[in-house]
Amino acid sequence: MNVKQAKEYIKNAVKLYLKKDEFGEYRVPVVRQRPIFLLGAPGIGKTAIMEQIAQEMGIALVSYSMTHHTRQSALGLPFITQKEYGGAAYSVSEYTMSEIIASIYETMEESGWKEGILFLDEINCVSETLAPAMLQFLQYKVFGRHRVPEGWIIVTAGNPPEYNKSVREFDVVTLDRLKVLEVEPDYQVWKEYAAKKRIHKAILSYLELKKEHFYSMEMAAKGRSYVTARGWEDLSEILQLYEEEELPVDETLVGQYLRSERIVKEFTAYYDLYQKYKRDYQIGDILAGMPSQRAVERAKKAAFDERLSLLGMLLDRVMADMKQIMEKSAYLSDLRQLLKGVGKAASGDNGQAVAAQMEKYAEGRRTVLEKQQMANALSDGDRKKHRQVIGFLEEGRRELSSAGEMQGEAAYGLVKEKYNQEVAQMKQDTGRVQAELHSLFVFAEKAFGEGNEMLVLVTELTVDSEGAQFIAAFGSEDYNRHSGELMLSERRDNIQEQIAALNL
């Protein structure tokens, strides 16, 4: 199965394991809660889906790599204690709490979240001294003498032996206590994830042309040659930073993330060409509605891979702007609810009561942010939204504090005006992005007509979460018209295929 299927399977298993009866007891007893074992090649996103599951289900996540653990750190250190049996005293060996178990309790204490996932990576690479204890742990959720708290589900992961010399293959007794999910690389699934993570468009455009380069493991003269999904994602982040600083990108840089000489050479050459297209076509002019006639004519005559690259550049800019609008909209909507409470404090002569209420809300939001961070269940989007809300409340409080004495309504009026200015700015930005989207469609019509490029354009806007949300919220006549036309064309083609199949 691919990582998307594995993610849904794990979510369903966690949901069922956390299901309780009318007495508040877990329906599936601990001894029957088989840990899940994700078995797959390195770098395909096993760890990433665990973070997504925790965020989407609103539960905590504690992660450990078992390769870092010895018997002592996993089971706890032995110590001697005195106990009395039948009136006689005896020295008895006990164990301190496992570092892993202790970290779960710390997460529960600091976040307040009582249910979660314990994710143990590289589970099949444990040391020889620790291996016997793993069978007991996988069946009974016990390390040493300390049990994993109720409400915590165990998910493990590991690589097949062909990828890692340290792998110890599990015996039948161990495997019979696990739910084994074998995960394979899948570019189409990763592409959905990549769109949400804003992976560099040069990478996505390249992989559309070279899908076989998405994941590669092979032996070369100099040793193992490999390219992984993790490598592409890390490369994307460094490319964006290099472009911000206007630093040159070469094979040495790319080779630090993609460990295949052939793919490094091909991608670096493509990236250079991609950057050349960006300069030649003047992307900013196209989205400003002022494409040069030379750019239109060149796009008409260009090969499909050049057209695809050009479309990727244009979409990258527009979708990034759409994402900013949707993030700003979510932040302002969240903030608006808090300001209603601030407004209730705006009565009488005490304008500082408004500032005090804003500080109270800011402190509350900081607590929420810290607890979610401690639980490792905070998405990048939510983290940014919380920080924006806190920033607005703190800045507003400081402005009110420095403004001196004033009526409560006047103080709230200043806060409301500050909020309205941000709303007005968002409306202005939204209009600009709508104009960019219109200019993109106009250029595509002139350069590509109703060819495959238009289908790619409409499809990308449909499957991109922020793009779809933006169009649903603010509309796009161009998108609606072309998506309707493409659907009619698709239905017509299907009918023609069915008629042809009848041999009439």
Salt bridges, closest charged atoms under 4 A:
GLU56 OE2 - LYS7 NZ 2.68
GLU56 OE1 - LYS11 NZ 2.83
GLU94 OE2 - LYS83 NZ 3.06
GLU94 OE2 - ARG145 NH1 3.17
ASP176 OD1 - ARG34 NH2 3.71
GLU192 OE1 - LYS4 NZ 2.99
GLU208 OE2 - LYS191 NZ 3.00
GLU208 OE1 - LYS211 NZ 3.71
GLU218 OE2 - ARG262 NH2 3.94
GLU243 OE2 - HIS200 NE2 2.63
GLU251 OE1 - LYS265 NZ 3.51
GLU261 OE2 - LYS222 NZ 3.14
GLU266 OE1 - LYS210 NZ 3.54
ASP280 OD2 - LYS276 NZ 2.72
ASP280 OD2 - ARG298 NH1 3.01
GLU297 OE2 - LYS300 NZ 3.74
GLU306 OE2 - ARG298 NE 2.90
ASP321 OD2 - ARG432 NH1 3.54
GLU327 OE1 - LYS384 NZ 2.83
ASP334 OD2 - ARG365 NH1 2.80
ASP334 OD2 - LYS385 NZ 3.95
GLU359 OE2 - ARG366 NH2 3.08
GLU359 OE1 - ARG397 NE 2.96
GLU363 OE1 - ARG366 NH2 2.74
ASP380 OD2 - LYS197 NZ 3.41
ASP380 OD1 - ARG383 NH1 3.04
ASP382 OD1 - LYS385 NZ 3.93
GLU394 OE2 - ARG366 NH1 2.15
GLU395 OE2 - LYS418 NZ 3.10
GLU399 OE2 - LYS418 NZ 3.74
GLU422 OE1 - LYS328 NZ 3.94
GLU436 OE2 - ARG432 NH1 3.36
GLU445 OE2 - ARG481 NH2 3.11
GLU445 OE2 - HIS482 NE2 2.61
GLU450 OE2 - HIS482 ND1 3.04
GLU453 OE2 - ARG307 NH1 3.05
GLU460 OE2 - LYS191 NZ 3.43
GLU460 OE1 - LYS201 NZ 3.93
ASP464 OD1 - ARG198 NH1 3.13
GLU466 OE1 - ARG198 NH2 3.53
ASP478 OD2 - HIS438 ND1 2.77
ASP478 OD1 - ARG481 NH2 3.32
GLU485 OE1 - HIS482 ND1 3.72
ASP493 OD1 - ARG492 NE 3.66
